[in-house]
Each structure stands twice: as structure tokens, then as C-alpha cells.
């Protein structure tokens, strides 16, 4: 079974109603799309590589910026490690990644130990260790420290201009409660877009609040109290009352446009 299918099953098993595999970005013909993930901490020769980026796709787990000569592909089908030529890794303006061509022949194999992935490349020892999920109330700074990809996605996203204009002029005090999973690729793809849009509005009436949920959040007290069945869930609150919510990615359009539609139901 391919890794993406296994991850989709795992996402459902952890209670996520928004399956992992549905969030792999579309790619042009001849390209293989990957979705971001912050599942692992990357160490090379015992030192953590904070610049490392990880993406999941049908071929496996793609590692970028991990101080090796080329991007590395961890292939679960035969438990091998392969290179991808740098020129074959395509990144769009929002930070989404896809691959053209095929990986090299195996350069080594990997072993697993207690959830860790271990291999050697270029005479160096590489260890991927499961990263503990964030849980509870968070700040944006804490989220970025846990997963730097959030920062680059916030920086690179260009929000809908009309939606930002509306948000900048909205006058009612509004709490935007963002329930997410630090382990969730759907959240990693879409929450930064909402954050960038609200930041761009520069409106003190709109306040973001972040709440990280565990993987098995169905039994979590906070999720139960808020009626959350999937992540991300964005709850819009005014005067202590919910006026609307967003679940997962929008059916069409952008997160900021969807938020605008909710706020348009109340006078600015």
C-alpha cells in the first residue's frame, strides 16, 4: 500500500474528518504533487536540522534542506533511500512542492525503530524522530517554532484583495478561534493563508486565537465542547456567541472569502 494511502487511513484513524490525501495539491501533467508534513524531527550526525522541510506524496517522504547534497526520498515500497536531482523538485509561489522525472536508484536502505526512521547517506547518520504534537492554547510564535513551514507559507501567500479590504474595514469585535492539529497537513496548507489574510487586514477588531488538538481529538474535552469533528475548524465568535464556522478547506474560493461571507451576515 502506498504511503499516501496509509497516511489517509491513519488520518481517519486519528479522528480527522478531513483526510490527508485530499489535501495533496494538484500538479501539472508529468509532475507528482507532495503535501507538507511536520511529522518528524530531522537529525544528521546527532544535530537537529531546523531548516529541513518534509513533504508526503505517493512516492514517499521527501526531505529538503537537510544538509545533504540532493533532496532525499524515503521510499516505503522497498524501504530504500533515493536522491531526487535538485532541478526535478518544483516549488510554486505558495511553497507547494512537486517532482518531475523519477528518483535515482537506491543509495541506501532505512530501518525503523520505535517510530524512528534511520539511514545513512554520504557517510552521515540521519534520524527522523516523530515530533510530539502541540496541544492546548498556542501563539503563532510557538506554532512557527514547532513548524517553520508555517512562517514561509504565511510570507508567500497572496490573499484575495477584495476580502482583505472588507476585513480591514470591519468594525465589530470578533474572535477568530482556530482549532488545528500541528500534525495535520490540511491545517498546514490552509491555516497560514487565513493568518496572512487577517494580518494583511491590520484590523485590531479581528483577533486570532489558536488551539492545538491532539491526533486522537474525538475524545478531547475541548473538541467535544466545541462540537469539532475535523480539523482545521475555524469558529467565528462575537459577544461570546458563535456566528459561523469553517470546516476544512473551503468548497470553493479562499479561506478569507469564506470568512468574509460569515462576517457579512452581521453589520460591520
ZIDA-V819405 format. One record per pair of residues at least 24 apart in sequence whose C-alpha atoms are under 7 Angstrom apart, sorted by the first residue. I is the first residue (numbers start at 1). GAP is how many residues later the second one is. D is the distance in Angstrom with one decimal. If there is no record, write none. Layout:
i={I | I}
gap={GAP | GAP}
d={D | D}
This chain:
i={2 | 2 | 3 | 3 | 3 | 4 | 4 | 14 | 14 | 15 | 15 | 15 | 16 | 16 | 17 | 17 | 18 | 18 | 18 | 20 | 20 | 23 | 27 | 30 | 31 | 31 | 31 | 32 | 32 | 32 | 33 | 33 | 33 | 33 | 34 | 34 | 35 | 36 | 36 | 37 | 38 | 38 | 39 | 39 | 39 | 40 | 40 | 40 | 40 | 41 | 41 | 41 | 41 | 42 | 42 | 42 | 43 | 43 | 43 | 44 | 44 | 44 | 44 | 45 | 45 | 45 | 79 | 79 | 80 | 80 | 80 | 80 | 81 | 81 | 81 | 81 | 81 | 82 | 82 | 93 | 94 | 94 | 94 | 95 | 133 | 133 | 133 | 134 | 134 | 135 | 135 | 135 | 136 | 136 | 136 | 137 | 137 | 137 | 138 | 138 | 138 | 139 | 150 | 150 | 153 | 154 | 154 | 154 | 154 | 157 | 157 | 159 | 163 | 163 | 163 | 164 | 164 | 164 | 165 | 167 | 167 | 168 | 168 | 168 | 170 | 171 | 171 | 172 | 172 | 173 | 173 | 173 | 174 | 174 | 174 | 174 | 174 | 174 | 175 | 175 | 175 | 175 | 175 | 175 | 176 | 176 | 176 | 176 | 176 | 176 | 176 | 176 | 177 | 177 | 177 | 177 | 177 | 177 | 178 | 178 | 178 | 178 | 178 | 178 | 179 | 179 | 179 | 179 | 179 | 179 | 179 | 179 | 180 | 180 | 180 | 180 | 180 | 180 | 181 | 181 | 181 | 181 | 181 | 182 | 187 | 187 | 190 | 193 | 194 | 194 | 197}
gap={56 | 75 | 55 | 57 | 73 | 53 | 54 | 201 | 202 | 201 | 202 | 203 | 214 | 215 | 212 | 213 | 212 | 213 | 230 | 165 | 166 | 163 | 71 | 70 | 67 | 68 | 69 | 66 | 67 | 68 | 24 | 64 | 65 | 66 | 63 | 64 | 150 | 149 | 152 | 148 | 109 | 145 | 91 | 92 | 144 | 88 | 89 | 90 | 91 | 87 | 88 | 89 | 90 | 85 | 86 | 87 | 83 | 84 | 85 | 80 | 81 | 82 | 83 | 79 | 80 | 81 | 30 | 31 | 26 | 28 | 29 | 30 | 25 | 26 | 27 | 28 | 29 | 24 | 25 | 63 | 59 | 62 | 63 | 58 | 49 | 50 | 81 | 48 | 78 | 77 | 78 | 79 | 75 | 76 | 77 | 73 | 74 | 75 | 72 | 73 | 74 | 71 | 38 | 42 | 39 | 38 | 39 | 41 | 42 | 36 | 39 | 38 | 93 | 94 | 97 | 33 | 36 | 37 | 36 | 34 | 93 | 33 | 34 | 35 | 98 | 34 | 97 | 33 | 96 | 32 | 33 | 65 | 31 | 32 | 33 | 62 | 63 | 64 | 31 | 32 | 33 | 61 | 62 | 63 | 30 | 31 | 32 | 33 | 58 | 59 | 60 | 61 | 31 | 32 | 33 | 57 | 58 | 59 | 31 | 32 | 33 | 55 | 56 | 57 | 31 | 32 | 33 | 34 | 52 | 53 | 54 | 55 | 31 | 32 | 33 | 51 | 52 | 53 | 31 | 32 | 33 | 34 | 50 | 30 | 44 | 45 | 59 | 62 | 61 | 62 | 59}
d={6.1 | 6.8 | 6.0 | 5.9 | 6.6 | 5.9 | 5.3 | 5.3 | 4.7 | 5.8 | 6.5 | 5.8 | 4.9 | 6.4 | 6.3 | 4.5 | 6.0 | 6.6 | 6.2 | 6.4 | 6.7 | 5.7 | 6.8 | 6.4 | 6.1 | 5.4 | 4.8 | 5.2 | 5.0 | 6.4 | 6.2 | 6.3 | 4.2 | 6.5 | 5.6 | 5.5 | 6.7 | 5.8 | 6.9 | 5.5 | 6.3 | 6.2 | 5.8 | 5.7 | 6.0 | 5.6 | 5.1 | 4.5 | 4.9 | 5.5 | 5.2 | 6.3 | 5.6 | 6.0 | 4.8 | 6.7 | 5.7 | 5.2 | 6.5 | 6.7 | 5.6 | 4.6 | 6.5 | 6.0 | 5.0 | 6.4 | 5.8 | 5.8 | 5.9 | 5.9 | 4.0 | 5.8 | 5.5 | 5.8 | 5.2 | 5.4 | 6.7 | 4.7 | 5.5 | 6.4 | 6.1 | 5.2 | 5.5 | 6.2 | 5.7 | 6.2 | 6.5 | 5.8 | 5.8 | 4.7 | 5.2 | 5.8 | 5.4 | 5.0 | 6.5 | 5.9 | 4.6 | 6.3 | 5.3 | 5.8 | 6.7 | 6.4 | 6.6 | 5.9 | 5.9 | 4.9 | 6.1 | 6.8 | 5.2 | 6.1 | 6.9 | 5.5 | 6.0 | 5.5 | 6.3 | 6.1 | 6.7 | 5.3 | 6.7 | 5.7 | 7.0 | 4.3 | 6.2 | 5.3 | 4.9 | 6.1 | 5.2 | 6.2 | 5.8 | 4.5 | 6.2 | 6.5 | 6.0 | 5.0 | 6.3 | 6.9 | 5.8 | 5.0 | 6.1 | 5.0 | 6.1 | 6.0 | 5.1 | 6.4 | 7.0 | 5.9 | 4.8 | 6.1 | 6.7 | 6.0 | 4.9 | 6.4 | 6.0 | 4.8 | 6.1 | 5.6 | 5.0 | 6.3 | 5.9 | 4.9 | 6.1 | 6.2 | 4.7 | 6.6 | 6.1 | 4.8 | 5.9 | 6.9 | 6.6 | 5.6 | 5.2 | 6.2 | 6.4 | 5.1 | 6.0 | 5.3 | 4.6 | 6.7 | 5.4 | 5.3 | 6.5 | 7.0 | 6.6 | 6.7 | 6.8 | 5.4 | 6.8 | 7.0 | 5.8 | 5.9 | 6.2}
